[in-house]
Amino acid sequence: MVPILPYGAPIWVEAIRKTGTLENIKKYRLIKIKIAKAYRTVSYDASCVIAGVRPIQITIQQKVQTYMATKINNLEYDAPLEARYWRHPAELEIIHELENSILYTTEVYIDSTEIGDGGAAGIILVNGKLVHQLKFKLCGHCSNNQAEQTAILKVLEKLEELQDGQDNDKRIAVYTESKVTLDLLQNKYKRNQLIEFIRNKIIALAHLKWTMHFGSVKGHVAIEGNELVDR
């Protein structure tokens, strides 16, 4: 149903603002009631929550925005990677979470912002000493999560240059404020380009004997590395 309903939406999207059209679209409620095995008296909004399905008007608007950005304004966006470029699931590295029992010799902190049309930064600490700091200017239409993912990718590329002189100890802790990014990395069914590029870089570093663990960190909680990358 979801691919069928938005067909041709860029032409008629304004119609969903009209009460009559929206009511017809909300008949989609009956399908969600079937999914949730709920009573027929359950409202449209409640049926979306119970069934765990996004309201169809939001899906329609999203498809229209993507069409306008890519086909009309020719903007690049983080599209799903084409299937022919996918790695086999067996080749993907498991994304490990940080472990308190491990002493990480290399620490990476990532931060992003939408202030001033958006930007991202990353720093690399080795044995507590700052060895690299990177910052990037991004397009105004990038989201915070895309900015975080771009920074992670760029920092991982930089890490490949640190392999010399660290052959015996290559344990890395990557800290990010974006839990969405961590969830996407752990979900093998998500194939967005940035996420796939990060996965490929993790695999490349694993071949160089790096051990990499990821974790989330809250902003502005007086963690030295996080405060530094924030500045």
N, C-alpha and C positions, 0 to 999 in steps of 0.2 A: 504493500500500500504506500509506503513512504516514497519510493521512486516515482510512483504513478501520480500522486496528488500534486506535486510541485511542477508537473510538466508544463512548460511554457510560462512559468511564473514571472519572468522578467516583463512579460507583456501585460499580465493582469494583476500584478502584486498589489496595486492600489485598491483593488476590489475587496481585499480582506479587511479593509478598514470599515466596510459597510456591514451593518448588523446582519442583514439577510444572508450575505455570502459567508460571513463568519459562522453563522448558525449552521449552514450546510456543511461547512468544513468540520464543525464540532461533532457531526454524526460519527466521525472517527472514534468518538467516545465509546461506542458500542464494542469496538474491537478491543480497546483497553480493558473494558469491563470483562470481556471474555478471558483476556490474559490474566487478570487479577482474580477471576471467579468472584466478582463483587456483585452486589445488588444493582438492578437496573436504575435505581433512584440515585446512585452515586453521581455527583456532578462531574462536569468535564475536567475542571482543574484537579479535583480530588482523584479522578481516575488516572490522570497523568502521574501523580505522585505515587499512588498505590502500585501501578503497573511498572513504574520506573522508566516511563517513555516520555521523551521531550514533547511539549505541545507542538502540534503540526505547524502552527503559524510561525513559530520561531525557526523551524526547519526551512520553511518556505523563504523567510526573510534572509536566512543565512545563505541559501543557494543563490538568491538574487544578488546579494552583496558580493559573493564570489564571482558570479558572472560579470557584474559591472566592473569589478576590479581587474579581472584578467582579460576579458574580451573587449571591453569598452575603453578602459583606462590603461590597459597593457601593463599592469603592475605584476611583479613577481610575488608569489606567496608560497608558503610552506606546504606544497601539495604532497599527497601520498606518492612515494617512490613507485615507479613503474615496476610491475611484477617481474619483468625479465631481469631486473637488477637486484632482486631480493637474494639474500643469502639463505641457504638451507637452514631450517631451524636447528639442526644438529650442530651447525657451525657457530651459532650465537653464544657469546659468553654469558654466564650467569652474573647478574648484577648483585654484588654482595653489599650488605649494609655494614656500617662501621661497627667494630668490635672494641669494647673497652679494654680487653686484655691485650690488644696489640699496640705497640709503640710505632707510630707512623713517622718515618724519617722525612717524608715529603708531604706537605699539606698544601691543598689548593682551596682558595676561597673565591666564590663567584658572586657577583651582584649586578643588578640591572635597575634601570629607572626609565620612566616615561617623561621625565622633566626635560624640557628643551628638545622635543621631538625624539627622545629616546636614546639610550646608550647602554653600554655594558662594560664591565671590568672584571679582571681576574688577576690574582697574585699567586706566586709560587714561593713557598717557604721550604727550605731544606735545613733540617736540624734547628728550626726556629729562626733561621736567618733568611731575610728577603733576598731572593735571587732574581726574580723577574716580576714585572708588573705590566699589565697590558690593558688598554682601554680602546673601545670601539664606538664609533658613531653609527647609528642605525637609522633606517627609514622611519618616518613618522607613523606608518601604518603597522609597524611591528608591535606585537604584544610583549608584555613583560616575560612571559614564558619563552617566547622565541628569542628574546634578548639573552636570557639565561642560557638557553641551549647553544646560541652562537658563541657566547663566552666560554662555555665548557669545551666546545669543539676547538676553539682557537688555543685554549690553554693546553689541551691534550696534544695538539700539534707541537706546541712548544716543549712539552715534556719529552718528546722523542729526542730532542737535542740534548737532554740531560743524562742520557744513558752512559756517556763516557764518565768514568770515575766513580760510578755507583753500581758496579757489577754485582757487588755482594749484598747490597741492601736497597731494594727497589719497592718499598711499601708506601703506597700513596693513599691519603685520605682526601676525598673531594667533598667540600661543603657547599651546599646551595640552599637558598631560601625557597626555591620552587619545588614543592612536593609534587606538583603536577608533572614536572619533568622526570622526577624519580619514578613516578607511577608509569609514565609512558615508556621509560627505558625497561622496566620490568615486564611490561605487557608485550609479548611477542606478536600480538595481532595488530599492533600499531606500527605503521610503516611510513610515517612522515619523513620527509627528506632529512631534516636536521637530526632527528632521532636515529635514523639509519646511518648517517655520517658519523655520529658519536659512537654508535655500536661498532662500526668498522674500525674506528680509531682505538677503541678499547681492545678489540681483537689484535690489532697491530702491536699495541703495547704489551699485551699478554704474550705474544710471540717473542718479545724482547725481555721476557721474564719479569715484567712489572706485576705487582699484586695491587689491585685497585679496589677500594671500597668507597661507597657513597653514603652520604648522610645529609639530613636537613638541619638547618640551624636558624634560629629566630634572629631577626634583625634587632639591632640596638639593645643587646643584652650584655654589653661590655666584654665580648669575646674579641681579643686583640686582633686576630687575623680578619675577622668579619668587619670590625670597625675600620681597619686599614683599607680594605677593598671598597668599603662604602665611601670613604673619603676620596 
